Amino acid sequence: MSFPIFQIPLPIFLVAMLFFFFPVAVFFSIAQVFDIQGQWGLVFQKIRLLQYCIFILCFAISYGLLFKKKFGFYLFLFLSGVLICYNLWLIGTIAFGGSIFIGGVPIQYSHVFLSAGITFTFLALIFYFLRREIRAPYFSSEERGWRTSYRESHPIPYSIYNQANEKLGSGITANVSSGGALLILPDKSKIEQGTQVILNFKIESEDKVVVPIQVEAKIIRLFKSTKGDSLAGVSFLFPEKDKETQDTLASFLDRVFSPRFIVRQLANIIPLETSVAQEGTVYDISSEGLYIMSNSVLPTKTKVQVVWQASFLGTLKVTGTVRWSNSDGIYGKPKGYGIKMESIENHFKFHFWVLWQRIFSPTIR
């Protein structure tokens, strides 16, 4: 869910407002405690230097979170960590019979529950902000917004048309999610930011049948990649009556974007046409395919066999087709290529090995 005016995710907007209004709330609380409402000069005199520093920090965090500044992200993590440590210390001290006084007032056992609630809240917020699609705008070199769903590098053939059904070009996606995509545009494409277009995709069903789908989209931004490719970020516009297309795309993405597990396994890659092996590294793997990190990038549509040693399981062999080549190491992947698996020599050993990766290897998403 996004705050509609600024297209900011609602949790980020609420956290930013919390930090913005916290100094204001403390200011009026001090006025009420000392019964000096309306005498604002006296209120400023009652505020200590440390409190002023915290106020400035809160305003900086609020500004940084709303306007996608890296310093705001780091300050939020820092202050959240300080508050968590403070509340854990408070809980521990009271739990072991200690006494803590704030402003001459002793902290009661009931305050422990409040401290625990604050601690878990900030822990949840930290995990939320560390999500890849949430933290990305704070570290991106390009101006970009937040995404409601995770995008994975995946080449899907597309054709793009304007509202008059005139073809503007064709190409492949750099990445895609259920809410949008990043398109690699053809040279000299006449596409303008902010316009609505029609995209025709070709995706594969579970039984390997190519299924064409048509999606309306809006061009959100246009920019150049580091190697000079023209790219377009698009947001899908699904009308309510077109739920079937949305479900078809979502089903395809759920299948293709099954969790990828970091492997870093040395392997031999053998193109079936030449039978000349080359070395590479299985960078990550999913139930649908694997990504090979290699300085020698194979072209798309190359049929290959990937062979590697899986410790006590012995040799594993997978045959597949190169679906996309990434010779410049962009779009969130190192230099290499993605392979769609088509056959496995020993299913039992392979699936046991994948289960082992699920348990002991970190997941990318």
Steps between C-alpha positions, in 0.01 A plus 500: 500500500631846408419846625317629190636856479871417501486132394682410820437163666267559794737351765780734387266800508375413851854448634614831349202679657575332835852641500377840379233545769699346786690826573174693473330266749793525744495881469134524603547234769772710664269801491226300670727341765639837609162676450646759262260463208517809282836607640693343216825677582509331841428165334807539279706579812384176667617287207848360554781482245465121464130541427578759230742254342234227502247741347738586216570130448125424482437776242797377294367143505151615401635702206740226391239224502245703302744629240703178459826625649763248599585688820135475609508122457821463704385742771176306535688172545736665749230659716284187485797295618563743788135485608499120483816475712361751751171314538675164532717649776188641667322163484803311630564740789141490626465124444800434728369724778676824416346848532497767235379856547404737221433857609488377863222254419580127545441272202233239581474138379212605274748713305689184407216396270505843337876476448464151357233624259723789388793262452305255283348788301839644410638154423211446258562841342870423454419172323246687285751767395766238425276336239662533159208678331469747792866592545578518126394867441737619775802346326408528132715725283186574295188678619245227565209418727405210720369177353210310649639167381844354449648504149727226375727509197320303231482535120144494366449586130264795451354724230391852586215696337349844550133562570432517123634141478808611305807287574781695667750216520583172669763359732539319830450595862796557731290421806133455578257472789124470540474880507741613230811437295824648373510488119811501286384730221588466132725765348335830406170403661241779507384452856435787738484502878149514644325348197281191514594209279391144424745217562474156342697238693580140413521281809518125551230297673585209730480257206752715301236649267562864398209714619461857367358756744421867452549756777438875510782691666626850576857615431626614842858591411751490214875477550825347372677201648874504576571336164279745309179298457175698496280380787140570595341433836130421458213450741230252402141625483266209552129586462274326752325304225832358375577287806576196284806666342621615840462148643680347199797734544504451879496121458789518252706721732431281804631202306801669341595707803502217747752581775859511378768363727860619503727211400843619374578150368784444250376319191582398143267635232498297179327642189337200334588626152875514557546272806783731611475551877557836663522588867242707683328540834141412578412837656147416614233240430124461513253228407484645146856587414843614605732793438859441389764757597769492233738724308412304187136581428308262275241639257128445552337179370822304557428145621734408787568239763612618844707257707618550858607303807248513786723378785372164634230477228757468225457644150187692400409566136236740369416574137336824392494800268659840548205738533688827542858624484636768730841587359523830692399374844200731539138474615601373843705204377874441447636434153358173373180344365176343614408143413152353494520139614343242269624163625675361807708183493424382855185660637534353850856623557427838344186570706677385816782742421247784439334417835845523660543847349159605634608409851859618510537764227377860524213587272508796262134569551 
